[in-house]
């Protein structure tokens, strides 16, 4: 019975399970390609109003969020592989 209650509570709060607009915008930006050096940083500042350092902090946390994986599994898995490869190089 407790299990049914938990499922019911999750269904009552679907917005709690969804990504915020800013989180979705971060993933959308990561799906895009950028033509040259500095273009991505410029887009981060202009479109999201974030400093690149803060953007990458938020992105890194987002890669560990199961909601992000459910929202965009291709992008999140690709970025996780890149992150792990960089960690292995250190």
DSSP file (Angstrom, degrees, kcal/mol; ACC not computed):
  #  RESIDUE AA STRUCTURE BP1 BP2  ACC     N-H-->O    O-->H-N    N-H-->O    O-->H-N    TCO  KAPPA ALPHA  PHI   PSI    X-CA   Y-CA   Z-CA
    1    1 A X     >        0   0    0      0, 0.0     4,-1.8     0, 0.0     5,-0.1   0.000 360.0 360.0 360.0 -39.5    0.0    0.0    0.0
    2    2 A X  H  >  +     0   0    0      1,-0.2     4,-2.2     2,-0.2     5,-0.1   0.871 360.0  55.7 -62.1 -36.3    2.8    2.4    0.8
    3    3 A X  H  > S+     0   0    0      1,-0.2     4,-2.2     2,-0.2    -1,-0.2   0.906 106.2  49.8 -63.7 -41.3    4.3    1.7   -2.7
    4    4 A X  H  > S+     0   0    0      1,-0.2     4,-2.3     2,-0.2    -1,-0.2   0.879 109.2  53.0 -64.5 -37.2    1.0    2.8   -4.3
    5    5 A X  H  X S+     0   0    0     -4,-1.8     4,-2.4     2,-0.2    -2,-0.2   0.906 107.6  50.7 -63.9 -42.1    1.0    5.9   -2.2
    6    6 A X  H  X S+     0   0    0     -4,-2.2     4,-2.1     2,-0.2    -2,-0.2   0.933 111.1  47.9 -62.3 -46.2    4.5    6.8   -3.4
    7    7 A X  H  X S+     0   0    0     -4,-2.2     4,-1.8     1,-0.2    -1,-0.2   0.906 111.3  51.7 -60.5 -41.0    3.5    6.3   -7.1
    8    8 A X  H  X S+     0   0    0     -4,-2.3     4,-1.5     1,-0.2    -1,-0.2   0.906 108.3  50.7 -63.7 -42.0    0.4    8.4   -6.5
    9    9 A X  H  X S+     0   0    0     -4,-2.4     4,-0.8     1,-0.2    -1,-0.2   0.895 108.3  52.4 -63.5 -40.1    2.4   11.3   -5.0
   10   10 A X  H >< S+     0   0    0     -4,-2.1     3,-0.7     1,-0.2    -1,-0.2   0.881 108.4  51.2 -62.4 -38.2    4.8   11.3   -7.9
   11   11 A X  H >< S+     0   0    0     -4,-1.8     3,-0.6     1,-0.2    -1,-0.2   0.804 105.2  56.3 -70.4 -28.7    1.9   11.6  -10.3
   12   12 A X  H 3< S+     0   0    0     -4,-1.5    -1,-0.2     1,-0.2    -2,-0.2   0.686 112.1  43.2 -74.5 -17.7    0.5   14.5   -8.4
   13   13 A X  T XX  +     0   0    0     -4,-0.8     3,-1.0    -3,-0.7     4,-0.7  -0.441  61.5 148.2-126.8  59.2    3.8   16.5   -8.8
   14   14 A X  H X> S+     0   0    0     -3,-0.6     4,-0.8     1,-0.3     3,-0.8   0.823  72.2  62.3 -65.0 -29.2    4.9   16.0  -12.4
   15   15 A X  H 34 S+     0   0    0      1,-0.2    -1,-0.3     2,-0.2     3,-0.3   0.790  95.4  60.9 -67.0 -25.3    6.5   19.4  -12.5
   16   16 A X  H <4 S+     0   0    0     -3,-1.0    -1,-0.2     1,-0.2    -2,-0.2   0.803 106.5  46.5 -68.4 -28.3    8.9   18.4   -9.7
   17   17 A X  H << S+     0   0    0     -3,-0.8    -1,-0.2    -4,-0.7    -2,-0.2   0.626  98.4  89.1 -88.2 -14.4   10.3   15.6  -12.0
   18   18 A X  S  < S-     0   0    0     -4,-0.8     2,-0.2    -3,-0.3    50,-0.1  -0.483  83.7-107.6 -84.2 154.1   10.7   17.9  -15.0
   19   19 A X        -     0   0    0     48,-0.2    -1,-0.1    -2,-0.2    -2,-0.1  -0.505  36.4-109.5 -75.0 147.4   13.8   19.9  -15.7
   20   20 A X     >  -     0   0    0     -2,-0.2     4,-2.4     1,-0.1     5,-0.2  -0.306  32.4-104.7 -69.4 161.8   13.6   23.7  -15.2
   21   21 A X  H  > S+     0   0    0      1,-0.2     4,-2.4     2,-0.2     5,-0.2   0.895 122.2  51.6 -56.6 -42.6   13.7   25.9  -18.3
   22   22 A X  H  > S+     0   0    0      2,-0.2     4,-2.1     1,-0.2    -1,-0.2   0.900 109.2  50.3 -64.2 -39.6   17.3   26.9  -17.6
   23   23 A X  H  > S+     0   0    0      1,-0.2     4,-1.9     2,-0.2    -1,-0.2   0.903 111.5  48.1 -64.8 -40.4   18.3   23.2  -17.4
   24   24 A X  H  X S+     0   0    0     -4,-2.4     4,-2.3     1,-0.2    -2,-0.2   0.882 110.1  52.6 -65.5 -37.7   16.6   22.4  -20.6
   25   25 A X  H  X S+     0   0    0     -4,-2.4     4,-2.3    -5,-0.2    -2,-0.2   0.866 106.5  53.5 -66.5 -36.2   18.3   25.4  -22.3
   26   26 A X  H  X S+     0   0    0     -4,-2.1     4,-1.8     2,-0.2    -2,-0.2   0.933 111.0  45.3 -63.3 -46.1   21.7   24.2  -21.1
   27   27 A X  H  X S+     0   0    0     -4,-1.9     4,-1.2     1,-0.2    -2,-0.2   0.883 111.6  53.0 -65.3 -37.8   21.0   20.8  -22.8
   28   28 A X  H  X S+     0   0    0     -4,-2.3     4,-0.7     1,-0.2     3,-0.3   0.899 108.0  50.7 -64.3 -39.8   19.7   22.5  -25.9
   29   29 A X  H >< S+     0   0    0     -4,-2.3     3,-0.8     1,-0.2    -1,-0.2   0.884 107.2  54.3 -64.5 -37.7   22.9   24.5  -26.2
   30   30 A X  H 3< S+     0   0    0     -4,-1.8    -1,-0.2     1,-0.2    -2,-0.2   0.750 101.3  59.6 -69.3 -23.2   25.0   21.4  -25.8
   31   31 A X  H 3< S+     0   0    0     -4,-1.2    -1,-0.2    -3,-0.3    -2,-0.2   0.739  93.9  85.7 -73.9 -22.5   23.2   19.8  -28.7
   32   32 A X  S << S-     0   0    0     -3,-0.8     2,-0.3    -4,-0.7    -3,-0.0  -0.361  74.4-130.7 -80.6 157.5   24.3   22.6  -31.0
   33   33 A X        -     0   0    0     -2,-0.1     2,-0.4     7,-0.0    -2,-0.1  -0.780  17.5-145.0-100.8 153.0   27.5   22.8  -32.9
   34   34 A X        -     0   0    0     -2,-0.3     6,-0.1     1,-0.1     4,-0.0  -0.968   8.1-139.1-125.0 138.0   29.6   26.0  -32.8
   35   35 A X  S    S-     0   0    0     -2,-0.4     2,-0.3     1,-0.1    -1,-0.1   0.771  71.6 -14.6 -69.8 -30.0   31.6   27.4  -35.8
   36   36 A X  S >> S-     0   0    0      0, 0.0     3,-1.6     0, 0.0     4,-0.5  -0.940  88.9 -47.8-161.3 180.0   34.8   28.5  -34.0
   37   37 A X  T 34 S+     0   0    0     -2,-0.3    -2,-0.0     1,-0.2     0, 0.0  -0.331 119.2  16.0 -62.2 136.9   36.6   29.3  -30.8
   38   38 A X  T 3> S+     0   0    0     -2,-0.0     4,-2.2    -4,-0.0    -1,-0.2   0.199  94.7 103.8  88.3 -16.3   34.7   31.6  -28.5
   39   39 A X  H <> S+     0   0    0     -3,-1.6     4,-2.3     2,-0.2     5,-0.2   0.908  82.0  47.1 -66.3 -41.0   31.3   31.1  -30.2
   40   40 A X  H  X S+     0   0    0     -4,-0.5     4,-2.5     2,-0.2    -1,-0.2   0.930 112.3  49.2 -66.4 -44.5   30.0   28.7  -27.5
   41   41 A X  H  > S+     0   0    0      1,-0.2     4,-2.1     2,-0.2    -1,-0.2   0.891 111.0  50.8 -61.7 -39.3   31.2   31.0  -24.7
   42   42 A X  H  X S+     0   0    0     -4,-2.2     4,-2.9     1,-0.2     5,-0.3   0.916 110.4  49.0 -63.6 -43.5   29.5   34.0  -26.4
   43   43 A X  H  X>S+     0   0    0     -4,-2.3     4,-2.7     2,-0.2     5,-0.7   0.888 108.5  54.2 -63.8 -38.9   26.3   32.0  -26.8
   44   44 A X  I  X>S+     0   0    0     -4,-2.5     6,-1.4     1,-0.2     4,-1.3   0.937 114.4  40.6 -59.8 -46.9   26.4   31.0  -23.1
   45   45 A X  I  X5S+     0   0    0     -4,-2.1     4,-0.8     4,-0.2    -2,-0.2   0.934 122.5  39.0 -68.0 -46.6   26.7   34.7  -22.1
   46   46 A X  I  <5S+     0   0    0     -4,-2.9    -2,-0.2    -5,-0.2    -3,-0.2   0.912 125.2  32.9 -74.8 -43.6   24.1   36.1  -24.6
   47   47 A X  I  <5S+     0   0    0     -4,-2.7    -3,-0.2    -5,-0.3    -2,-0.1   0.842 133.6  24.1 -86.2 -34.4   21.5   33.3  -24.5
   48   48 A X  I  <<S-     0   0    0     -4,-1.3    -3,-0.2    -5,-0.7    -2,-0.2   0.608  91.3-131.1-107.9 -14.9   21.6   32.1  -20.9
   49   49 A X     << +     0   0    0     -4,-0.8     2,-0.3    -5,-0.6    -4,-0.2   0.819  64.0 128.9  68.2  30.2   23.1   35.2  -19.2
   50   50 A X        -     0   0    0     -6,-1.4     2,-0.3     4,-0.0    -1,-0.3  -0.864  65.1-115.3-117.5 150.2   25.7   33.0  -17.4
   51   51 A X     >  -     0   0    0     -2,-0.3     4,-2.5     1,-0.1     3,-0.3  -0.614  35.5-117.9 -72.6 143.3   29.4   33.2  -17.0
   52   52 A X  H  > S+     0   0    0     -2,-0.3     4,-2.5     1,-0.2     5,-0.2   0.861 113.7  55.9 -54.0 -37.9   31.0   30.2  -18.8
   53   53 A X  H  > S+     0   0    0      1,-0.2     4,-1.6     2,-0.2    -1,-0.2   0.934 110.4  44.3 -61.4 -45.0   32.5   28.9  -15.5
   54   54 A X  H  > S+     0   0    0     -3,-0.3     4,-2.6     2,-0.2    -2,-0.2   0.896 110.7  55.8 -66.0 -40.1   29.0   28.8  -13.9
   55   55 A X  H  X S+     0   0    0     -4,-2.5     4,-2.8     1,-0.2    -2,-0.2   0.933 108.4  46.7 -56.3 -48.4   27.5   27.3  -17.0
   56   56 A X  H  X S+     0   0    0     -4,-2.5     4,-2.2     1,-0.2    -1,-0.2   0.815 110.0  53.9 -69.7 -29.0   30.0   24.4  -16.9
   57   57 A X  H  X S+     0   0    0     -4,-1.6     4,-1.9    -5,-0.2    -1,-0.2   0.936 112.5  43.9 -65.0 -46.0   29.4   23.9  -13.2
   58   58 A X  H  X S+     0   0    0     -4,-2.6     4,-2.3     1,-0.2    -2,-0.2   0.902 113.3  51.5 -65.5 -40.9   25.6   23.6  -13.8
   59   59 A X  H  X S+     0   0    0     -4,-2.8     4,-1.8    -5,-0.2    -1,-0.2   0.924 108.1  51.5 -62.0 -44.9   26.2   21.4  -16.8
   60   60 A X  H  X S+     0   0    0     -4,-2.2     4,-0.5     1,-0.2    -1,-0.2   0.908 112.1  46.0 -60.9 -42.5   28.4   19.0  -14.8
   61   61 A X  H >< S+     0   0    0     -4,-1.9     3,-1.0     1,-0.2    -1,-0.2   0.879 109.6  56.2 -65.7 -37.2   25.7   18.7  -12.1
   62   62 A X  H >< S+     0   0    0     -4,-2.3     3,-1.6     1,-0.2     6,-0.3   0.834  96.6  63.4 -64.9 -32.9   23.1   18.2  -14.7
   63   63 A X  H 3< S+     0   0    0     -4,-1.8    -1,-0.2     1,-0.3    -2,-0.2   0.738 104.0  48.5 -65.1 -21.3   25.0   15.2  -16.2
   64   64 A X  T << S+     0   0    0     -3,-1.0     2,-0.6    -4,-0.5    -1,-0.3   0.397  89.9 101.2 -96.0   1.7   24.4   13.4  -12.9
   65   65 A X    X>  -     0   0    0     -3,-1.6     4,-1.6    -4,-0.2     3,-0.8  -0.778  63.9-150.7 -92.1 120.0   20.7   14.2  -12.7
   66   66 A X  H 3> S+     0   0    0     -2,-0.6     4,-2.1     1,-0.2     5,-0.2   0.786  96.8  62.2 -60.5 -26.5   18.5   11.3  -13.8
   67   67 A X  H 3> S+     0   0    0      2,-0.2     4,-2.0     1,-0.2    -1,-0.2   0.881 102.3  50.3 -65.3 -37.2   15.9   13.9  -15.0
   68   68 A X  H <> S+     0   0    0     -3,-0.8     4,-2.7    -6,-0.3     8,-0.2   0.907 108.9  51.5 -66.8 -41.3   18.4   15.2  -17.5
   69   69 A X  H  < S+     0   0    0     -4,-1.6    -2,-0.2     1,-0.2    -1,-0.2   0.904 111.6  47.0 -61.9 -41.2   19.1   11.6  -18.7
   70   70 A X  H  < S+     0   0    0     -4,-2.1     3,-0.3     1,-0.2    -1,-0.2   0.856 114.1  48.7 -67.8 -34.6   15.3   11.0  -19.2
   71   71 A X  H  < S+     0   0    0     -4,-2.0    -2,-0.2     1,-0.2    -1,-0.2   0.906 135.2   2.5 -72.7 -43.4   14.9   14.4  -21.0
   72   72 A X     X  +     0   0    0     -4,-2.7     4,-2.4    -5,-0.1     5,-0.2  -0.567  66.2 170.4-147.7  75.2   17.8   14.0  -23.5
   73   73 A X  H  > S+     0   0    0     -3,-0.3     4,-2.4     1,-0.2     5,-0.3   0.828  77.6  55.2 -62.4 -33.9   19.6   10.6  -23.2
   74   74 A X  H  > S+     0   0    0      2,-0.2     4,-2.0     1,-0.2    -1,-0.2   0.956 113.5  39.7 -65.2 -49.8   21.7   11.0  -26.3
   75   75 A X  H  > S+     0   0    0      2,-0.2     4,-2.6     1,-0.2     5,-0.2   0.931 117.3  48.7 -65.6 -46.2   23.2   14.4  -25.3
   76   76 A X  H  X S+     0   0    0     -4,-2.4     4,-2.4    -8,-0.2    -2,-0.2   0.922 112.9  47.1 -63.6 -44.4   23.7   13.4  -21.6
   77   77 A X  H  X S+     0   0    0     -4,-2.4     4,-2.1    -5,-0.2    -1,-0.2   0.895 112.3  50.7 -65.2 -38.3   25.3   10.1  -22.5
   78   78 A X  H  X S+     0   0    0     -4,-2.0     4,-2.1    -5,-0.3    -2,-0.2   0.936 112.9  45.7 -62.5 -46.1   27.6   11.7  -25.0
   79   79 A X  H  X S+     0   0    0     -4,-2.6     4,-2.5     1,-0.2    -2,-0.2   0.853 109.9  54.4 -68.0 -34.3   28.7   14.4  -22.5
   80   80 A X  H  X S+     0   0    0     -4,-2.4     4,-2.6    -5,-0.2    -1,-0.2   0.912 108.2  49.9 -63.4 -41.3   29.2   11.7  -19.8
   81   81 A X  H  X S+     0   0    0     -4,-2.1     4,-2.3     2,-0.2    -2,-0.2   0.914 111.5  48.5 -63.1 -42.4   31.5    9.8  -22.1
   82   82 A X  H  X S+     0   0    0     -4,-2.1     4,-2.2     2,-0.2    -2,-0.2   0.924 111.9  49.5 -62.3 -44.8   33.5   13.0  -22.8
   83   83 A X  H  X S+     0   0    0     -4,-2.5     4,-2.2     1,-0.2    -2,-0.2   0.923 111.7  47.9 -61.7 -45.2   33.7   13.8  -19.1
   84   84 A X  H  X S+     0   0    0     -4,-2.6     4,-2.1     1,-0.2    -1,-0.2   0.881 109.9  52.6 -65.2 -37.8   34.9   10.3  -18.3
   85   85 A X  H  X S+     0   0    0     -4,-2.3     4,-1.3     2,-0.2    -1,-0.2   0.902 110.4  48.2 -64.3 -40.4   37.5   10.4  -21.0
   86   86 A X  H  X S+     0   0    0     -4,-2.2     4,-0.8     1,-0.2    -2,-0.2   0.883 110.9  50.4 -67.5 -38.3   38.9   13.7  -19.7
   87   87 A X  H >< S+     0   0    0     -4,-2.2     3,-0.6     1,-0.2    -1,-0.2   0.880 107.7  53.8 -66.0 -37.0   39.0   12.3  -16.2
   88   88 A X  H 3< S+     0   0    0     -4,-2.1    -1,-0.2     1,-0.2    -2,-0.2   0.807 102.6  58.5 -68.5 -28.7   40.9    9.3  -17.4
   89   89 A X  H 3<        0   0    0     -4,-1.3    -1,-0.2     1,-0.2    -2,-0.2   0.759 360.0 360.0 -70.5 -24.8   43.5   11.5  -19.0
   90   90 A X    <<        0   0    0     -4,-0.8    -1,-0.2    -3,-0.6    -2,-0.2   0.473 360.0 360.0 -76.1 360.0   44.4   13.2  -15.7
